[in-house]
């Protein structure tokens, strides 16, 4: 029994990595089911042939999982909508039947120590999958502010408010969306035009299957602003990983950036970016792993932490962020963001000279160590017109999410705007 169940797990992982299985969420989920089906089939065959306690009933879950897996691999999203409703109650009924059969036909400790825990996991998966399907169908989809713009094969959400120049473009941190700037954007809009947008898979932007490192994100943003008729030069403000994307944008399009605010930014690396393949059909194992992990959203797991991942945002922004977090596309894009972290940090590290353009670097006073402060001092040294401020008492997230502490970020952006308009040095 242990060998059969282990073989099923190994087969599932090998099928996920198999090049002939499309690197798409439906196909990856189907591959996992096919691998598990093999394990149950082995249990049925081997127990009949090699033991005095045949477990022929195991052929039923093998058939159930194998059929569902093949449908997902072959037909993908065209059957996913139907299976999401049929699969949870059918699996729950199967789990009850499996527990009864195991109790009747298996007379060994392996029933208690191996089989029952597996059956219990399947029961949780059935309940979680049903909860996710019903919740997704009944969720009230927040209305999209702004507009959706095609940037070449996929569309991104862009929302601009306020009037004046230069325009401020906000980059949220890892795993975040435009609504995470719910405190900052309205304050800045009182002084100038401010634009927020969603990276692929977040908020109201379409998901993509290609890796999203800093260079790709900067390229997409450049296209978005051009096609959205948002003229530069811009003041770019990025939080956390968003700072890497701001730095990379400044490296690629230096004449389009008039000033920057780096909000407790992830430190870039002073090494050249590793070479990567531009062939979208090239094999990407890490991408497949990120897709595999993101399938957990099908079981409602992302809904467990959504309520605590919004900080103290305004109510409307909080609801929009929660809605985005529950989606598998958001989870997958977040995982991919961390997978691409080394490349993004190296790409951001290629930018080292901002001349005399205004630059403010903020460091969270709570949770930052000497290495963080030193890294931010180096970033501030890129410009002869820069200020580095440590915001006492503010944590990394609170510089954006907290109503009070986020004022330091808003004031930094307004300060950069004033320095540009008046051609004056920044003040501490």
N, C-alpha and C positions, 0 to 999 in steps of 0.2 A: 504493500500500500504506500509506504513512504517513497519507494522508488517511482511508482506511477505518478503520484502527485508532484514529486520533484521534477520528473520528466516533463510533465505538463507545463510547469513554470518555466523550465529551460526552453522548451519548444516555443512558448509564447514570446520570450525575449529574443530568440533567434529569428522568429518570423517578423517581429518588429524591425529588426535590423536588416532583413532580407531586401536586397535591391528591387526584386520584382514586386514587392508590396508598395503601392503608391504612398508617398510621404504626405498623407492627408489624414485628418483626425478620424473620419469614418473608417478608412481602410486600416489604420493602426489599431483601432478598437476591435475591428473584425479579426485582425491577425492575432490579437491576444485571446479572443474567444476560441479561435481555431486551435491555438496552442493548448489551452485548457481542455478542449474537447479531446485532444490526443491523449492527455493524461487520464481522463475518465475512461476512454476506450481501452487503454492499456490495463487499467484496473479490472475492467470487465473480462478481457481476454485472458490475462495472466492468472487471475484468481480462479477462473474456470479450469484452466489447464494445469496449474501447478499447486493448487491448494485443495483442502477438503472443505473449504468454506467459499464456494463460488459466489461472486457478487455480480451476477448478470445484470442486475438493475442499473449498474453504472453505465450501461450502454445508452440509457435514456438521457442523462445529462450530457453525455458525449454527443448524441444526436442533436439535442436542443442547442447546445453551444456551437457545435459545428455548423449547423444550418444557419443560425443567426450570424455567425462570423463570416461565412461565405457570402451571404446576402450583402453585408456591409462592405466587404472587400470588392465584390463585383459591381454592385449597384450604387454604393456610397450614399450620398445625401438623398437620393430619390426614394430610398426605403427607410432612411433614418427616422423621419417624422412618424411613420407608422410603428416602427419597432419601439420607439421611445414610449409609446402608450401600451403596446402589447407585452413587451418584454418584462417590465417590473411585476405585474400581477401573475404572469405565467411563471416567472422565476420563483416567486414566493410560494406558489402552489407546488412547484417542483421541489422546492427545499423541504416543505412539510412531508411530501411523499418520500423523498430521499431519507429523511430522518427516521421515518417509520420502517422503511426497508432495511436500513442499516441496523436498527434495533432488533429486527427479526432475524436477519441473516448473518450478522457479524458478531462472533462471540470471542472477542479478544480485546486487549487493552487499547489497541490501535483505534478502536471505535471512539473511545473517550479522548485519547490524546492526539489523534490525527484527524479523524473524519469529522467529528462533531465541531471542532474549531473551524474547519473549512466550510462546513454547512452553515455555521453561524455567520461567517463572513459573507457568504452568498445571501443570507437573509438580510443582513444590513445593507448590502448592495441593492437588493430588490426594493427595500423600503426607501433608501436614499434616492434611487433612480426614479421611483414613483413620485416622491416629494419634489424632486427637481422638475420633472415633466409638468406636474400640476402647477407648481409655482411659476414656471416660465410662461405657462399659458395664461395665468391670471395676473401676472405682473402688469402694473400700469407703466407703459413705456413713456419716459419723460420726453416732452416735445423738444425738438432740436432747435436751439437758437442758431442764428447765422445760416450758413449754407454749406453744401457739400460740393467739392470741386475735384474734378478728375486731374490727377497728376501723372498719368501715364500707366494705364492698366488697373488702377485702383483709385478710389476717391478718399479724400481727407476732409474732415470737418474744420471749418474756419469761422470764427466769430469775432468781429471787430466792433468796438463801441468807442464813444467819445470823439472829439475832434481836435485837430492840432497836429503839429509835427515837432520833432521826428516821431514816427510811430514806434511804440514799444511792442515787442513780441516776447511773450512769456513761454518758457519751456518748463513744464512740470518735471518732477523727479521720476525715478524708476517706478514703473507700474501705475503711474498716475495719469490723470486726464485733465482736460481743460477746466473742469469744474473744481478741481483742487485749488485753483487760483481764485476761489469765490470771495475771499476777503481783499486780495490785492488788486485784481483787475478793476473793480468799481472805483477804488480810490485813485488809481492812476488815470482812469478814464475821465476823472474830473479835471485833469490837467492837460491831457493830450489823447490822441487816438491810441488805443491799446488792442492788440489782437491775441487771442488764445486759440489753440488748435489741438486736435487729438492725433497722436501718432497712430499708425496702423493697428487695428484690433482693439483700440480704446474708445470709449465714449461712442460717438456717432461716426467714427471712421471705419472703413472696411479693413478686414484682416488680409494679410498677405502671407504667402508661404515662403518667401525669400528672407534670408537673415537681415536684420535691421541693426547694423552697426552705426557708429556716429557719422561716417561719411554718407551712408545711404539716407540717414535721417536728415542730414544737412541738405543733401541734394533734393529730397522730397519737399522740404520746407521752402527751399529757393523756388522750386516750380510752383508750389502752392501760392506763395506771395506774388509771384509774377502773374499767374493766371487769375488770382483773386484781385488784381489791380490795386495792390498795396505797395505804393512806391517807397523806396528807401531814400537815404540811408536809415537804418533802424538802430534803436537801443534794444539790445538783447539781454534778457534776464533769465537765468537758468538756476533751478534748485537741484542740488544733489547730482544725479546722473545728467540732468538737464544742463548743468554747467559744461559737461563734456561736449554736448551737442552745440552749445553756444560757441565754445572755443573752436570746434571743428568748422562751424559755419564761418567764423571770422578768418580762419586759415584759408578756406576755399574762396570766400567772397569778401576780401578785406575792404574793398571800396564801398560795400553796402552796409558796413557797420560803423556807426558814429560813436557808440558808447556801449558799455557792458556792466551788468551787475551779476556777480557770481555768488549765489546764496548757499553757503556751506557746501560747496562743490566737492564732488569726488575728485581726488587729486589725479591729474593726468600723469602719464609715464613719459620719461624722457628717452624713449626708444622709438625707432621707426616702426610703423605698422607692419604687421606680417602680411606677406603676399597672400591674396585670396583669389579663388577662381571666380570669374565673371560668368561662368556657364551655369544657368539656373538648373540644368539637369544633372549637375555634378552631385556625387553622393555626399550626404551630410548626416553623419551619425548623431551628432549632438542635436541637430534639428529634430531627428526622429525621437530622441529621448525627451525633448521638450514637449513634443506632441503627445507622447505616451503619458507624461505627467499631467498634461492639461486635460486628458480625458477624465480625470477625477472629478471635474466639474459636472460631468454627467450624473454623478452620484450625489450631487447637492453639497459637496464638501466646501465649495467656495462660499456658500451661504452661511456657513458657520462663523467665518471670521469677518464677513462683510460689515456687520454692525459696529465692529470695533476699529475698523480701518478708515475712519472718516474724521477723527479728531473732533475739533470744535468748529467745523465749517458752518456757514449759514444753512438754514434748513433746506432750501431749494438745492444748493450745491451738494449738501449731504445726501439727499435722496438720489441725485444724479450719479454721484460716485458709487453709492451702494448698488444701484442698478447695473453699473458697468462692471463692478467687481464680480458679480455673480455669473458673468458670461465666461464660457470657456475660452473665447477669443482673447479676452483680457488676460486671463491666466496664462495662456500660451505666449502672448506677446511679452508678458512680464518675465517669464522664464527665459525666453529668447534674449531679452535685454541683458540678463545676467550672464547668459552664455557668451554674448558678444562683448562682455565688459572689457576683457583684455585688449581686444582690437580697438574699442572705443577710447580707452584710456591712452593707447599709443597714438591714435589718430589725433586726439586732442593735444597730445604732447608736442605735435609738430608746430603748434602756434606758440611763439615765444616773444614776439615784439608787437606791442600795440601802440608804439610811438608815444604821442602826447594826448591821445584820446582819453576821455574820462572813463575810469574803471573803479568800481567799488567792489570789494571782496568782504563778504560777511562770514563770520564764524560763530557757530552756536557756542554759547558760553557754558552750556551744560552738556557733558558727554564728549567734549573735544579734548584730546591730549596734546602734548607738546609737538608731536609729529604732525598732527592736523594743523595746528597753528603755523608751524614752520612751512608746510606745504602751501598754505594760503598766503603767507608772506611772499613766497616765491611767485605766486600768481600776481600779486599786487605789483611786484617789481617789473612786470611786463610793460607798464606804462609809467611815464614820468609825471602823469597827472592821475594819481591813484590814491585810494584810501582803503585801509584794512581795519575793519571794526569787529571786535568780539562783543557779541550781544549777551550781556550778563543775564543768566537765569533762563535763557531760551534754549530749548532742545533743537535737534536737527529738524524734526517735523513741525515744531511749533513756530518756526520762522515763516511757515506758510499757512498752517492750519489754525493756529491760535489767533483769536481776534486782536489781542493786545500785542503779542510778540511779532505778529506779521506786520505791524506798523513800521518796524525797523526796515523790513524789506521794501515796503511801499515808499518810505522816506528816502531810501537809498536810490530808488529808481527816479523819483522826482528830483533828487539832488543832481543826478547825472543829466537829466533834461535841462536843468537850470544852467549847469556848467556849459552845455553845448550851446544853448540859446544866447548866453551872455558872454561866451568865450572867456570864461574865468576859471581859475583852478578850483578843484573840489575843496570843500571845507570838512574838517573832522567833526 
